[in-house]
């Protein structure tokens, strides 16, 4: 749980600068399967969605 809080704080720090914001959004788009020139859907919770998708991408696939 502390890891999630720490990751959340890291993302929030990164979002404070324009360059950091762009990096976070591009990473989120990549994890969501969006092209870099596509806009995020309105209302997308950036921090929580990014953390959730990062966790999913780290887990091994359970498909047989």
N, C-alpha and C positions, 0 to 999 in steps of 0.2 A: 504494500500500500504506500509506503514511503517512496518507493521508486516512481509510482504514478504521480505523486505530488511533486517530486523533484522534476520529472519530465514536463509536467504542466508548467512549472515555474520557468524552466528552460525555454519552452515555447513562447511563453508570455514575454520573457526578456527579449527573445529574438524578434517578436512582433513589434517591438518599440521602435526599431529602425526600419527605414524604407527598404534597404537591401535585405535585411532579415525577414521582413514581411514577405517580400517576393520569393525568397528561398522556401519559406514555410508553405506558401500557397502553391508553388510549383511542386513541392513534395506531396502535398495533399492531392493535387490534381493527378499526379502520377499514380498514387495509390488508389485513387478513385477510377482510374482508367480514362481520364479526360485528356484531350489534347491540350498542349500548353496555351493555345490561343482560345480555348473555350472558357467561358465564365463558370464560376462555381454556382450551383443552384442557390437562389435567394434563401436566406435563413440558415445556411449551412453553419453549424457550430464548429468553427475551425479547430479549436484546441481538442475538444473531446473526440471529434471525428478522426483527427490525425492520430491521436493516441490509440484509439480503437483499431484503426487500419494498420498502424505499425505493429501492434500486438498480433493481429491476425497474420500479417506477412511473416512474422518470426516463427509462428507455429508450423510444424510440419503438416503437410496435407494428409488428411485422413481418408482420402479416396482409395478404394481398392480396385 
